[in-house]
Amino acid sequence: MTVILPDPDLTALSRAQLLTMQAAGVEARRCMSALDKVGYNLVGEVLKGQGQFVRLEHYPKGDVYDRDSHSQYYYHAHRDGEHGHFHCFLRAAGMPDGVAPVPEARTRDWPKGDKALAHLVAISMDRFGKPLRMFTTNQWVTGETWYPAPDVLRMIDRFSVDHAFPSWPTNLWLTAMFRLFRPQITALIAARDTAFAAHAKTLQTDPFDDRGFETITECAINLDTQIAAVDAALG
C-alpha cells in the first residue's frame, strides 16, 4: 500500500535553505514561461521528434544523461491519473563516497560497479505538462540498484542536468525541481525503506519483485503553492 505524505513544514528550514528553494522556484517558473510563450511545454520538449507516444517506452530514446554530474532521467507512461512521469537517477560515478547497495544486491542481477544507478524520485505530469505528484518506486519498476535510504538522501543534491539535449528548459526545470521540492523529496526517500519493510513482512515472496507493490511513497505537489509557502516562510 502506498504511503501518502503530507506537505512538509517549511518554517522549520533555515533561511539559507529557503533562499535556495526560492531561487529554484524562480528558475522553474522561468523555464515553463519560456516554453509557454511559444506554445510548448516541458513534456512536449522531451517527446518531440520521437514518433508515436507508446506506453512504457522511454523518452527520449536512450534516456538523458549528464556526463559531468552522472544524472540520468527518462519520461514514460504507465499509471492512471496522469499523462506520464519523469524517472530521475544518479549513476555510480556521481555518487558520494561511502555509499553502498543493500547487502541483498550481491546475490541479485542488479546493475553493479560503474553501471549501478539509484532511483531518486519520479515526477508525475498532467497532459498540459505541469507537475502533479512526486513518488518513489519498488526496485522492479526501474531496474535500479537498491541503495538504503540514508545513502540515497546523500545523492539528492547531486542531481543536475546541465546541457541542451533534448531540451535546455526541461533540463533546467528538472534540476530546479530538485531544489524547490527538496523537503518533499527528502521525506519521500526517508519514508521509503520503512514502508518497504512493513510491506515485506506481509509477504512470503520476494518484496523487490512484488508486482502488486509499485509505488512506495507519494505526495502531491503544486508549483505555485510551494513557491508561496517558501515566500511565507521567509516572512
MOFEN-V738264 format. One record per pair of residues at least 12 apart in sequence whose ideal C-beta (glycine too) atoms are under 8 Angstrom apart, sorted by the first residue. I is the first residue (numbers start at 1). J is the second residue. D is the distance in Angstrom with one decimal. If there is no record, write none. Layout:
BEGIN
i=I j=J d=D
i=I j=J d=D
END
This chain:
BEGIN
i=1 j=199 d=7.1
i=2 j=135 d=7.6
i=2 j=215 d=4.6
i=2 j=216 d=6.7
i=2 j=217 d=6.9
i=2 j=218 d=5.3
i=3 j=191 d=5.8
i=3 j=195 d=4.5
i=3 j=216 d=6.9
i=3 j=217 d=4.8
i=3 j=218 d=7.3
i=4 j=217 d=7.9
i=4 j=218 d=5.6
i=4 j=219 d=6.8
i=5 j=184 d=7.4
i=5 j=187 d=5.3
i=5 j=188 d=6.4
i=5 j=191 d=6.3
i=5 j=217 d=6.1
i=5 j=218 d=7.1
i=5 j=219 d=4.3
i=6 j=219 d=7.5
i=7 j=184 d=7.8
i=7 j=219 d=7.5
i=7 j=229 d=7.6
i=8 j=183 d=4.0
i=8 j=184 d=6.2
i=8 j=187 d=5.8
i=10 j=183 d=6.6
i=10 j=229 d=5.2
i=10 j=230 d=6.2
i=10 j=232 d=7.8
i=10 j=233 d=4.3
i=11 j=233 d=5.0
i=13 j=183 d=6.9
i=13 j=233 d=6.7
i=15 j=234 d=7.0
i=17 j=182 d=7.6
i=18 j=230 d=5.6
i=18 j=233 d=5.5
i=18 j=234 d=5.2
i=19 j=234 d=7.3
i=20 j=179 d=5.7
i=20 j=182 d=8.0
i=21 j=179 d=6.2
i=21 j=180 d=5.3
i=21 j=182 d=6.8
i=21 j=226 d=7.9
i=21 j=230 d=4.9
i=22 j=227 d=7.6
i=22 j=230 d=5.1
i=22 j=231 d=6.9
i=22 j=234 d=6.7
i=23 j=179 d=7.5
i=24 j=176 d=4.3
i=24 j=177 d=7.5
i=24 j=178 d=7.9
i=24 j=179 d=3.5
i=24 j=180 d=4.0
i=25 j=176 d=7.6
i=25 j=180 d=5.1
i=25 j=223 d=7.4
i=25 j=226 d=6.8
i=25 j=227 d=4.0
i=25 j=230 d=6.2
i=27 j=172 d=6.3
i=27 j=173 d=7.6
i=27 j=175 d=8.0
i=27 j=176 d=4.1
i=27 j=179 d=8.0
i=28 j=173 d=5.4
i=28 j=176 d=4.2
i=28 j=177 d=6.1
i=28 j=180 d=5.8
i=28 j=223 d=6.2
i=29 j=223 d=7.1
i=29 j=227 d=7.3
i=31 j=169 d=4.2
i=31 j=170 d=7.2
i=31 j=172 d=5.1
i=31 j=173 d=4.0
i=31 j=176 d=7.0
i=32 j=129 d=7.8
i=32 j=130 d=7.8
i=32 j=169 d=7.7
i=32 j=173 d=6.6
i=32 j=223 d=7.8
i=34 j=169 d=5.5
i=35 j=129 d=7.8
i=35 j=169 d=5.4
i=41 j=128 d=6.4
i=41 j=129 d=2.9
i=41 j=130 d=7.8
i=42 j=125 d=7.2
i=42 j=129 d=4.5
i=42 j=130 d=8.0
i=42 j=167 d=7.7
i=42 j=169 d=7.1
i=42 j=170 d=4.9
i=42 j=173 d=5.7
i=43 j=75 d=6.6
i=43 j=83 d=6.4
i=43 j=84 d=6.8
i=43 j=125 d=5.4
i=43 j=129 d=4.3
i=44 j=129 d=6.2
i=45 j=166 d=6.3
i=45 j=167 d=3.4
i=45 j=169 d=6.6
i=45 j=170 d=4.6
i=46 j=59 d=5.3
i=46 j=60 d=6.0
i=46 j=64 d=8.0
i=46 j=75 d=4.8
i=46 j=166 d=5.6
i=46 j=167 d=6.5
i=46 j=170 d=5.9
i=47 j=59 d=5.5
i=47 j=60 d=7.9
i=47 j=75 d=7.4
i=48 j=166 d=7.2
i=48 j=167 d=7.9
i=53 j=77 d=7.4
i=55 j=76 d=7.7
i=55 j=77 d=5.5
i=55 j=78 d=5.9
i=56 j=76 d=5.9
i=56 j=77 d=7.3
i=56 j=78 d=5.3
i=57 j=76 d=6.1
i=58 j=74 d=4.2
i=58 j=75 d=7.5
i=58 j=76 d=5.6
i=59 j=74 d=6.4
i=59 j=75 d=4.7
i=59 j=76 d=6.3
i=60 j=74 d=7.6
i=60 j=75 d=8.0
i=60 j=165 d=7.7
i=60 j=166 d=4.7
i=64 j=161 d=6.2
i=64 j=165 d=6.6
i=64 j=166 d=6.6
i=64 j=171 d=7.1
i=65 j=91 d=7.7
i=66 j=160 d=6.5
i=66 j=161 d=4.7
i=66 j=162 d=6.2
i=66 j=163 d=6.2
i=68 j=160 d=7.9
i=68 j=162 d=6.8
i=69 j=90 d=7.9
i=69 j=94 d=5.4
i=69 j=158 d=6.1
i=69 j=159 d=7.1
i=69 j=160 d=4.4
i=69 j=161 d=7.2
i=69 j=162 d=7.1
i=70 j=90 d=6.3
i=70 j=91 d=4.3
i=70 j=92 d=7.5
i=70 j=93 d=4.5
i=70 j=94 d=2.9
i=70 j=95 d=7.8
i=70 j=158 d=7.8
i=71 j=88 d=7.2
i=71 j=89 d=7.1
i=71 j=90 d=5.9
i=71 j=91 d=7.6
i=71 j=94 d=6.5
i=71 j=158 d=7.1
i=71 j=159 d=4.8
i=71 j=160 d=5.7
i=71 j=161 d=5.3
i=72 j=88 d=7.5
i=72 j=89 d=4.4
i=72 j=90 d=7.4
i=72 j=91 d=5.9
i=72 j=117 d=6.7
i=73 j=86 d=5.4
i=73 j=87 d=6.3
i=73 j=88 d=4.7
i=73 j=89 d=6.7
i=73 j=161 d=6.8
i=73 j=174 d=6.4
i=74 j=86 d=7.3
i=74 j=87 d=5.7
i=75 j=87 d=7.8
i=75 j=125 d=7.9
i=79 j=124 d=7.2
i=79 j=215 d=8.0
i=81 j=132 d=7.9
i=82 j=124 d=4.5
i=82 j=125 d=6.3
i=82 j=126 d=6.4
i=82 j=132 d=5.8
i=82 j=133 d=7.5
i=83 j=125 d=5.3
i=83 j=126 d=5.7
i=83 j=127 d=4.4
i=83 j=129 d=7.8
i=84 j=124 d=7.8
i=84 j=125 d=5.9
i=85 j=122 d=4.9
i=85 j=123 d=5.9
i=85 j=124 d=4.4
i=85 j=125 d=6.1
i=85 j=135 d=7.9
i=86 j=122 d=6.4
i=86 j=123 d=4.6
i=86 j=125 d=7.2
i=86 j=174 d=6.4
i=87 j=119 d=6.4
i=87 j=122 d=5.0
i=87 j=137 d=7.9
i=87 j=142 d=5.8
i=88 j=119 d=7.4
i=88 j=120 d=4.9
i=88 j=121 d=5.8
i=88 j=122 d=7.0
i=88 j=123 d=7.1
i=88 j=159 d=6.0
i=88 j=174 d=6.8
i=88 j=178 d=7.6
i=89 j=117 d=4.8
i=89 j=118 d=6.3
i=89 j=119 d=5.5
i=89 j=120 d=6.3
i=89 j=142 d=7.5
i=89 j=144 d=6.9
i=90 j=117 d=6.8
i=90 j=118 d=5.4
i=90 j=120 d=6.1
i=90 j=155 d=4.7
i=90 j=158 d=5.8
i=90 j=159 d=6.1
i=91 j=114 d=7.9
i=91 j=115 d=7.9
i=91 j=116 d=7.2
i=91 j=117 d=4.8
i=92 j=113 d=6.8
i=92 j=114 d=5.1
i=92 j=115 d=7.0
i=92 j=116 d=4.2
i=92 j=117 d=6.8
i=92 j=145 d=8.0
i=93 j=114 d=6.2
i=94 j=155 d=7.7
i=94 j=158 d=5.4
i=95 j=118 d=7.1
i=95 j=151 d=7.9
i=95 j=154 d=8.0
i=95 j=155 d=5.9
i=95 j=158 d=7.4
i=96 j=154 d=4.9
i=96 j=155 d=6.8
i=96 j=158 d=7.2
i=98 j=151 d=8.0
i=99 j=147 d=6.0
i=99 j=151 d=3.9
i=99 j=154 d=6.4
i=99 j=155 d=7.3
i=100 j=147 d=7.3
i=100 j=151 d=7.0
i=101 j=116 d=6.6
i=101 j=145 d=5.0
i=101 j=146 d=6.1
i=101 j=147 d=5.5
i=102 j=146 d=5.1
i=102 j=147 d=6.9
i=102 j=148 d=5.7
i=104 j=146 d=7.2
i=104 j=208 d=7.4
i=105 j=145 d=6.0
i=105 j=146 d=6.2
i=108 j=208 d=7.5
i=110 j=139 d=7.4
i=110 j=143 d=7.4
i=110 j=144 d=7.3
i=110 j=145 d=4.7
i=110 j=146 d=6.9
i=111 j=143 d=7.3
i=111 j=144 d=7.3
i=111 j=145 d=5.0
i=112 j=145 d=7.0
i=116 j=145 d=4.1
i=117 j=144 d=5.6
i=117 j=145 d=6.0
i=118 j=144 d=6.0
i=118 j=145 d=6.4
i=118 j=146 d=8.0
i=118 j=147 d=4.8
i=118 j=151 d=7.6
i=118 j=152 d=5.6
i=118 j=155 d=5.9
i=119 j=136 d=7.3
i=119 j=137 d=6.4
i=119 j=141 d=7.9
i=119 j=142 d=4.7
i=119 j=144 d=4.4
i=120 j=152 d=6.6
i=120 j=155 d=6.3
i=120 j=156 d=6.3
i=120 j=159 d=5.9
i=120 j=178 d=7.8
i=120 j=185 d=7.1
i=120 j=189 d=7.4
i=121 j=134 d=5.3
i=121 j=135 d=7.1
i=121 j=136 d=6.3
i=121 j=178 d=8.0
i=121 j=185 d=5.1
i=121 j=188 d=6.1
i=121 j=189 d=7.2
i=122 j=134 d=6.8
i=122 j=135 d=5.2
i=122 j=136 d=7.3
i=122 j=137 d=6.3
i=123 j=174 d=7.5
i=123 j=177 d=6.4
i=123 j=221 d=7.9
i=130 j=223 d=7.2
i=131 j=177 d=7.1
i=131 j=221 d=5.5
i=131 j=222 d=7.8
i=131 j=223 d=6.3
i=132 j=220 d=7.0
i=132 j=221 d=7.0
i=133 j=218 d=5.8
i=133 j=219 d=6.6
i=133 j=220 d=5.4
i=133 j=221 d=6.1
i=134 j=181 d=6.5
i=134 j=184 d=5.7
i=134 j=185 d=6.4
i=134 j=188 d=6.0
i=134 j=218 d=7.1
i=134 j=219 d=5.8
i=134 j=221 d=5.6
i=135 j=188 d=6.8
i=135 j=215 d=5.0
i=135 j=216 d=7.6
i=135 j=217 d=6.4
i=135 j=218 d=4.0
i=135 j=219 d=7.5
i=136 j=188 d=5.2
i=136 j=189 d=6.3
i=136 j=192 d=4.6
i=136 j=215 d=7.3
i=136 j=216 d=4.9
i=136 j=217 d=4.8
i=136 j=218 d=7.7
i=137 j=214 d=6.2
i=137 j=215 d=5.9
i=137 j=216 d=6.4
i=138 j=196 d=7.4
i=138 j=207 d=7.7
i=138 j=208 d=6.6
i=138 j=210 d=6.7
i=138 j=213 d=5.3
i=138 j=214 d=5.8
i=138 j=215 d=7.8
i=138 j=216 d=6.1
i=139 j=208 d=4.3
i=139 j=209 d=7.7
i=140 j=208 d=6.2
i=140 j=209 d=5.1
i=140 j=210 d=7.6
i=140 j=211 d=6.9
i=141 j=214 d=5.7
i=146 j=208 d=6.9
i=148 j=193 d=6.4
i=149 j=189 d=5.3
i=149 j=190 d=5.8
i=149 j=192 d=5.4
i=149 j=193 d=4.3
i=152 j=189 d=5.1
i=152 j=192 d=7.9
i=153 j=186 d=6.2
i=153 j=189 d=5.5
i=153 j=190 d=6.6
i=156 j=178 d=6.4
i=156 j=182 d=6.5
i=156 j=185 d=5.8
i=156 j=186 d=6.7
i=156 j=189 d=7.3
i=157 j=178 d=7.6
i=157 j=182 d=7.8
i=159 j=174 d=7.9
i=159 j=175 d=6.9
i=159 j=178 d=4.8
i=160 j=175 d=4.9
i=160 j=178 d=7.8
i=161 j=174 d=6.0
i=161 j=175 d=5.7
i=162 j=175 d=7.1
i=180 j=223 d=7.7
i=180 j=226 d=6.0
i=180 j=227 d=7.5
i=180 j=230 d=7.7
i=181 j=221 d=5.9
i=181 j=226 d=6.4
i=184 j=219 d=5.3
i=184 j=221 d=6.3
i=187 j=217 d=7.9
i=187 j=219 d=7.2
i=188 j=217 d=4.6
i=188 j=218 d=7.3
i=188 j=219 d=6.3
i=189 j=217 d=7.8
i=191 j=217 d=4.8
i=192 j=216 d=5.1
i=192 j=217 d=5.3
i=195 j=216 d=5.1
i=195 j=217 d=5.8
i=196 j=216 d=5.7
i=199 j=213 d=5.6
i=199 j=216 d=7.9
END
